[in-house]
Amino acid sequence: MLYHILYPLRETVFGGFNIISYISFRAMCAAVCALFITFFVGPRIIHWLRKMQFTEEIDKDGPESHKVKAGTVSMGGLIIHCAVILPVLLFCRLDNLLVQLMIISTLWMGVVGFIDDYLKVVKKLPKGLIGRYKLIGQVILGLIVAFSVTYSETYSGFAWSSSVPFLKNWMLNFGIFYIPMVVLIVTGTSNAVNLADGLDGLAIGLIGIAAFAWGAISYVTGHVIYSGYLEILYIPGAGELAIYCSALIGASLGFLWFNGHPATVFMGDTGALALGGAMGTLAVVLKKELLLPIVCGVFIIEMFSVILQVSSYKWRGKRIFKMAPIHHHFELMGWAEEKVVTRFWIIGILLALLTLGTLKIQ
C-alpha cells in the first residue's frame, strides 16, 4: 500500500520516497513491523482469548507430561495473522499476483483452521471440523493456486514445470499431473505443519527458519542479475515475496515470545494450517516444488512418522515409534521438551542452509 502511495510522489513531493522501491528496505520494515505488531496485539489477543475461555484441552492419548498444559490459551494463530497480513498490506506491491496468492492462501487456511479450533475449543467437539470438510478447504485452495499459476502470463512457457535442484536452468514438465501435484503439496504441507505443532515453540521456530530460506530464494529468483549469475529460473515479481517472508520471520520471532516453553498461548489450527498452506504455496509460486522436502524437511518427517505409525499398526499390529508424531517419540525416550525443540530447530537450520546451497551447487 505504501509503495503505491509514496513511490509516485518521489519526483513531485520528496525524492527520498525512492527508497520505497527497494525490496530490501521494505523487507526490513516488514520484519520489524511484524515483530512490534506481535508484541502489541499479542497480550491483548491472549487476554481476550482467556476471557472467552478459548483454552486447550490436552489429548488424553498424548504424553503424560503434557497434562499440565491443559487450560493454556489456544487460537493464538490470530496473533500471527495480524502480524503477517498487516505488514504485507503496508509494504508489498498489492498488484503482484504472487503476493495476492500468498495473502489468499494464508487467510483461506486461517479461516479453515479457525473453524476447526472453534468447534474443538468452544463447541467441545473432540475432532473439530470433520476431516473431509477440512480436506475440501485444502483442495479448493490448492486448485486456486494451481490454476492461478498455470494460466498466468508470469509463468508463460514454464507454467506446468518445476525447477530441478542441482541442475542449471533445468525444468521438469509434469504436464497434466501438475495441478494434482500442487493440490497435494498445499494439502500435505498444511497438514504437516499442523502435526508438528505439538511442542512449545517447535512449529513456529521451524516456520521462521523456513521463511528465511524462502525469503532468500524469493529475492534472487525475482532479481534478473542474481538469478542470471546463479543460473536459476527468473520469475518477474518474485522478489516481493521476500517481503512476505520477512513479515513471517518477524511474526515468528514475536509469537515465539509467547509460545516458547512454557507456552502462554498455542497457535492452534488457526495458525498451523495457515502457515502450512503458506509454505506449500511459496514452493509452488517460486517453482521450487522439488525443494520443498528440504526446506520443510522436519515437517515432512513429522508427517511421514504418523503415516508410518498408522500403516504399521494397521497392517502389522505393531508400532514403529513409541508415539507419533515423532517429537513425542523422543519425549518418551526421556528427552526434555526443550531439548527436542532445540535439536529439531538445529536440523531445520541445517536443511535451510542446504537449501540455499542448492542455488550455487549446480
ZALOGU-690407 format. One record per residue (C-alpha): residue number from 0; x negated, y, z. Coordinates in steps of 0.1 Angstrom, whole numbers, plus 2048, in hexadecimal, padded with zeros to 3 digits. Example, Ala and Ser with C-alpha at 12.3 -4.5 7.8 and 13.67 -1.06 7.14 Angstrom:
2
   pos     X     Y     Z
     0   785   7D3   84E
     1   777   7F5   847
! end
This chain:
362
   pos     X     Y     Z
     0   800   800   800
     1   7E4   818   80A
     2   7D2   811   7E9
     3   7F1   81B   7D5
     4   7F6   83B   7E9
     5   7D2   847   7EF
     6   7BE   83B   7D0
     7   7D2   851   7B7
     8   7CA   86F   7CD
     9   7A4   86B   7CB
    10   7A0   885   7AF
    11   7BA   89E   7B9
    12   7BA   89E   7DF
    13   79B   88E   7EE
    14   77F   87C   7DC
    15   778   866   7FB
    16   797   853   7F3
    17   783   841   7D9
    18   776   82A   7F5
    19   798   819   7F6
    20   78F   80A   7D4
    21   774   7F4   7E4
    22   781   7D2   7EE
    23   766   7CE   808
    24   772   7EE   81A
    25   796   7E3   819
    26   78D   7C0   825
    27   77A   7CE   843
    28   797   7E5   84B
    29   7B0   7C8   848
    30   79C   7B2   860
    31   799   7CE   87B
    32   7BD   7D8   876
    33   7C8   7B3   87A
    34   7B4   7AF   89A
    35   7C2   7CF   8AA
    36   7E6   7C6   8A0
    37   7E1   7A4   8B1
    38   7D5   7B5   8D1
    39   7F2   7CE   8CF
    40   810   7B8   8C6
    41   803   798   8D6
    42   80B   79F   8FB
    43   82C   7AE   8F1
    44   837   791   8DC
    45   82B   778   8F7
    46   83E   78B   911
    47   85E   78A   8FB
    48   85A   765   8F4
    49   855   75E   919
    50   874   773   921
    51   888   760   907
    52   87A   73F   916
    53   86C   734   8F5
    54   854   71C   906
    55   844   6FC   8FB
    56   84F   6D9   906
    57   832   6C1   905
    58   836   6A1   8F2
    59   83A   684   90B
    60   824   66E   8F4
    61   807   687   8F5
    62   7E9   686   90B
    63   7F0   687   930
    64   7D9   6A5   934
    65   7F0   6BA   91E
    66   80E   6B8   936
    67   801   6D7   948
    68   807   6EB   928
    69   82D   6E7   92C
    70   83D   709   92D
    71   822   71B   918
    72   832   734   901
    73   837   728   8DD
    74   83F   738   8BB
    75   820   74E   8BE
    76   81C   74C   899
    77   831   76C   899
    78   812   77E   8A5
    79   7FD   770   888
    80   817   77A   86F
    81   817   79E   87B
    82   7F1   79F   87C
    83   7ED   791   859
    84   80A   79F   845
    85   808   7C3   851
    86   7E3   7C8   847
    87   7E9   7B7   826
    88   806   7CF   81F
    89   7F0   7EC   829
    90   7CF   7E4   817
    91   7D6   7CC   7FA
    92   7E1   7D5   7D7
    93   805   7CB   7D8
    94   808   7C9   7B3
    95   7F1   7AB   7B3
    96   802   789   7AC
    97   7E9   776   7C2
    98   7F0   78C   7E0
    99   815   789   7DA
   100   813   763   7DA
   101   7FF   764   7FB
   102   819   77A   80C
   103   835   764   7FF
   104   824   743   80A
   105   81C   751   82D
   106   83F   75E   834
   107   851   741   823
   108   840   726   838
   109   842   73D   856
   110   868   73D   853
   111   869   717   84F
   112   853   714   86E
   113   867   72D   881
   114   887   719   87B
   115   875   6F9   886
   116   868   70A   8A6
   117   88A   719   8AD
   118   89C   6F8   8AB
   119   882   6E8   8C2
   120   87D   703   8DB
   121   89F   713   8DD
   122   8B7   6F8   8D1
   123   8A2   6DE   8E3
   124   8A2   6C6   8C4
   125   883   6B1   8CA
   126   87C   6AD   8A4
   127   885   6D0   89B
   128   88D   6D6   876
   129   895   6B5   865
   130   876   6A9   852
   131   886   6A8   830
   132   892   6CC   834
   133   86F   6D7   83E
   134   861   6C4   820
   135   87A   6D5   809
   136   86E   6F7   814
   137   84A   6ED   80E
   138   851   6DF   7EC
   139   864   6FE   7E1
   140   846   713   7EB
   141   82F   6FC   7D8
   142   844   700   7B9
   143   845   726   7BC
   144   81F   727   7BE
   145   81A   70D   7A3
   146   831   71E   789
   147   825   741   792
   148   801   736   78B
   149   808   721   76C
   150   81D   73C   75B
   151   808   75B   765
   152   7F2   76D   74C
   153   7D8   76F   767
   154   7D1   74A   762
   155   7D5   749   73C
   156   7BF   72E   72E
   157   7B9   71A   74E
   158   7DB   71A   75F
   159   7DD   6F4   761
   160   7B9   6EF   76B
   161   7A4   6F0   78B
   162   780   6F9   790
   163   769   6DB   797
   164   750   6E1   7B3
   165   72A   6DD   7AB
   166   731   6E1   785
   167   72C   702   774
   168   74B   710   763
   169   75A   6EE   761
   170   780   6EB   764
   171   794   6CB   768
   172   7B5   6CD   756
   173   7D1   6BB   768
   174   7EB   6C1   74E
   175   80F   6B8   759
   176   801   6AB   77A
   177   7F6   6CE   785
   178   818   6D9   793
   179   81D   6BA   7A8
   180   7F9   6BE   7B4
   181   800   6E2   7BF
   182   81F   6D7   7D2
   183   80B   6BB   7E3
   184   7EF   6D4   7ED
   185   807   6EE   7FC
   186   81C   6D3   80E
   187   7FE   6BF   81A
   188   7EA   6DC   826
   189   806   6EC   83A
   190   80D   6CB   84B
   191   7E7   6C5   851
   192   7E3   6E7   864
   193   803   6DF   877
   194   7F4   6BE   883
   195   7D4   6CE   88D
   196   7E6   6E7   8A4
   197   7E4   6D0   8C2
   198   7C8   6DF   8D7
   199   7C3   703   8E4
   200   7B2   717   8C9
   201   7AB   6FA   8B2
   202   7C0   703   894
   203   7BD   729   895
   204   797   726   898
   205   794   70F   87A
   206   7AC   726   866
   207   795   744   86D
   208   776   730   861
   209   788   724   842
   210   795   748   83B
   211   771   754   83C
   212   767   73A   821
   213   786   742   80C
   214   77F   767   80F
   215   75C   764   802
   216   768   74E   7E5
   217   784   768   7DE
   218   76C   785   7DC
   219   753   775   7C4
   220   76F   765   7AF
   221   77E   787   7A9
   222   75D   799   7A2
   223   753   796   77E
   224   72E   79B   785
   225   72B   783   7A2
   226   740   768   792
   227   72B   76B   773
   228   70B   768   786
   229   718   749   79A
   230   727   73B   77A
   231   749   736   78A
   232   76C   73D   77D
   233   775   762   77D
   234   799   76A   786
   235   7A3   78E   782
   236   7B2   79C   7A3
   237   7A6   77F   7B8
   238   790   797   7CD
   239   7AF   7A4   7DD
   240   7B3   783   7EF
   241   793   78B   802
   242   7A8   7A6   814
   243   7C3   78C   81C
   244   7A8   774   82A
   245   799   790   83E
   246   7BA   798   84E
   247   7BD   773   856
   248   79B   773   866
   249   7A4   791   87C
   250   7C6   781   885
   251   7B5   760   88E
   252   79B   771   8A5
   253   7B7   785   8B5
   254   7CE   767   8BA
   255   7B2   753   8C8
   256   7B0   76C   8E4
   257   7D2   75F   8F0
   258   7D0   73C   8E2
   259   7AD   732   8F0
   260   7AD   718   90C
   261   7C1   71B   921
   262   7DA   728   908
   263   7F2   744   911
   264   806   73D   8F1
   265   809   723   8D6
   266   80D   72C   8B1
   267   827   711   8AC
   268   833   707   889
   269   83A   72C   883
   270   815   731   880
   271   807   70F   877
   272   81D   708   859
   273   818   72C   84C
   274   7F2   72A   84F
   275   7F1   708   83F
   276   806   714   822
   277   7EF   731   81E
   278   7D0   71B   81D
   279   7E0   706   802
   280   7EB   724   7EE
   281   7C9   734   7F0
   282   7B9   714   7E1
   283   7D2   715   7C4
   284   7D1   73A   7BB
   285   7AB   739   7BC
   286   7AA   71A   7A7
   287   795   709   7C1
   288   7AD   6EC   7C9
   289   791   6D3   7C8
   290   77E   6E7   7E3
   291   79C   6E5   7FB
   292   791   6C4   80B
   293   770   6D5   814
   294   77C   6F7   81F
   295   799   6E7   834
   296   786   6C7   83B
   297   78F   6C5   860
   298   7B4   6CA   859
   299   7B2   6AF   83E
   300   7A2   697   857
   301   7BD   69E   870
   302   7D8   696   857
   303   7C8   676   84B
   304   7C2   66A   86F
   305   7E8   66B   873
   306   7EF   65A   852
   307   7D5   63E   85A
   308   7E3   63A   87E
   309   807   636   872
   310   7FE   61F   855
   311   7E8   609   86A
   312   802   605   885
   313   81E   5FF   86C
   314   80C   5E5   857
   315   7F4   5D5   870
   316   804   5DD   892
   317   7E3   5EC   89D
   318   7D8   610   8A3
   319   7B7   61D   895
   320   7B4   63A   8AD
   321   7BD   63D   8D1
   322   7D5   658   8C6
   323   7DB   66D   8A7
   324   7D5   688   89C
   325   7B0   681   8A1
   326   7AA   69D   8B9
   327   7BF   68A   8D2
   328   7A9   66B   8CC
   329   78A   67E   8D8
   330   79D   68C   8F6
   331   7A6   668   901
   332   781   65F   8FC
   333   77A   677   918
   334   770   696   905
   335   77C   6B6   916
   336   795   6CA   901
   337   77C   6E7   8FD
   338   761   6CF   8F1
   339   778   6C0   8D6
   340   782   6E3   8CA
   341   75E   6F0   8C9
   342   751   6D2   8B6
   343   76D   6D3   89D
   344   766   6F8   898
   345   741   6F0   892
   346   74C   6D6   877
   347   762   6F1   868
   348   745   709   866
   349   72F   6EF   856
   350   74A   6E8   83C
   351   74F   70D   835
   352   729   711   82F
   353   72A   6F2   818
   354   747   702   805
   355   733   722   800
   356   715   70E   7F6
   357   729   6FE   7D9
   358   72B   721   7C9
   359   705   720   7C4
   360   6FE   6FB   7C1
   361   70A   6F6   79E
! end
